Amino acid sequence: MWRLRALVLAVTLGVCATGCVGCPRALLEGELVPDGSGGLGVRTLERGVTPVIWRDGVGIGHDGDELVLTNQLGLPIAHEGEFVRMAGGVPGDDHTFSACGPIAVQASATPTR
């Protein structure tokens, strides 16, 4: 019986060591805008334009003259000017937001709460 408990504990610790790193709980929401360096950031009323490091699988593309966030297949998921909301955090001192998890998108830059 003790071997079974030891095995369950070892598996639990191993899984948590590799998969229990969660998404930080900070929230960034605002208008998706060019960040001045060829990418897309989020403009908020409080902080101006916040540069964003987008999660794996999210890229930046073009739809005509407009920048867009794209999924793994290169399909647009959010366009410049749309209101976006995402979780993440600011891991360093440069105020760049590191996004993780899903990105919620509204067509209007004004939130409808």
PERA-V244885 format. One record per backbone hydrogen bond with DSSP energy under -0.5 kcal/mol. CO is the residue of the C=O (numbers start at 1). NH is the residue of the N-H. If there is no record, write none. Layout:
CO_NH, CO_NH
This chain:
1_5, 2_6, 3_7, 4_8, 5_9, 6_10, 7_11, 8_12, 9_13, 10_14, 11_15, 12_16, 13_17, 14_18, 15_19, 16_20, 20_22, 26_88, 28_86, 30_84, 31_33, 31_43, 32_81, 33_41, 39_35, 40_52, 41_33, 42_44, 42_50, 43_31, 44_48, 48_44, 48_50, 49_51, 50_42, 51_97, 52_54, 53_99, 55_58, 57_59, 59_70, 61_68, 63_66, 66_63, 67_80, 68_61, 69_77, 69_78, 70_59, 71_74, 75_71, 78_69, 79_82, 82_32, 83_106, 84_30, 85_104, 86_28, 87_100, 88_26, 89_91, 89_98, 97_53, 97_99, 98_89, 100_87, 102_87, 102_104, 104_85, 106_83, 108_83, 109_111, 111_113
